[in-house]
């Protein structure tokens, strides 16, 4: 199934949800709309994630770009100023739509609401969901 996000593989929505909700990637995704211009630089992303190494932030941003969730936007050569960033990161239209469709941009929403958006759950998962739980 083509997820419409530039992936050539067969990525099911639940697999893409799992991918974007990995802790570091999900934090980075949420950092983008929090930014006043919704286009933070790599430096800003690293600063708002101090417990994550610079290399890890970069690696996860690249994975999000490869998945079609995030895009890299650069200033034209004539707009660049020495000492200022010229590359920025924003959500793609398709990425934003996917995240909105699955309630992944609503920071105040509960994880249960995210979980409930998964429509193609395997039979075993449904079985385990209905298993008895301790009080």
N, C-alpha and C positions, 0 to 999 in steps of 0.2 A: 504494500500500500504506500503510495506517495503521500507524505505528510504535508506537502506543499511548502516546506521550509528549506528546500535545497538539498535534502538528503536523498541520495540515490538508493539507499537501502530500503528495506521494508520495515519502517518504524511505526509501530502501532501507537495510538495516542497514549496508552498507559505507559509504554516504554519511554516516550518523550516526556511525559509527566515525571517519571522517575528520574530521568536525566536532568531536567531543569530544577528539580527540587533537591538535588544533592546540596548539602549545606553551603558550601562555598559558592557554587553557581547560583543558588537561590538568593543568597545575600547580594551577589553582584547584580543580578537581575533587578532586585529591589532598590539597589543604590542608584540605578539609572533614573527612574521616575522621581526619586527623591531630590535629585539635583535640580537647582533652579531652572536650568536650560534643558534638562533631560539629556544632556550630552557631557558627562564627566570625562576628564582626561584619565589616562592610566595612573598618573600620579594621585589624582583625587580618589580613584578607586582603591589604590593601595593605602592611602591615608585613612579612609573610613573603614578599613579592614586591617587594623594593626596587628592582629594575632595571626594573620596569614602572610606567608612570605611573598615577596615581590614576584618571584618566579611562579608561585602557585596562582596568584591573581592573574598573571599574564597567561598561563597555561589554560585556566578556566575561561577567560575571555575568548581566547582563540577557539576553544571547543564550542562556545556559544555562537561564535561567528560561523564556524563550520556547520553548525546545526541550523543556521538561518534565523536564530533568535535575536542576535545582536549584529549590528553593522558598525564598521569603522568609517568615520567621516573625517576628512582632512581638509584643512584650509588650502586654498590655492597658494602657489608660491608667492605671489605678490601681496598676499594678506598675512603672511607669516611674519612674526616679530621675534627677534632674538630674545631668549630668556622666557618665552611664553610657549605653552603647549600648542601643537598644531594638529594633533590627532585626538579624536574624541570618539566616544562609544555611545550608541543609542540603540533602542529597540527597533527592529525592522517592523514594517506594517504587519506582515504575516506573523511575526513573533509576538507582537502586541495582541493581535487578534486571538492567537492560540492561548496566550496567557490569560486574556480576558475571558475567553470561552470556558476556561477551566478554573476561573476564580483565583488565579495565581498572582495577581497584582494587588489584591485586596489584603494589605498587610494585617489588618485587624480581624480578618476572617479566620475561622478555626481550621485546623488541619483536617477535621472531619468533613468540612465542606469541600475541600480539595479532593479528599478520598472519594466522596460521593459522586464526583464528576466522572469517574472511571466507568465507562459503560460496557467495556468488553472484558469483564473479569473472567478468568478461568474458573471452571466448575469447582476445583479444589479450593480456590480462594473464597468463593461463595459459601462453600461448606464450612470452612474455618471461621468465616464471619459469623455464622450462626451457631457456633460451638458455645457451650455454656461458659460463663465467666465467673470468677470469684466476686463476691460482694465487696 
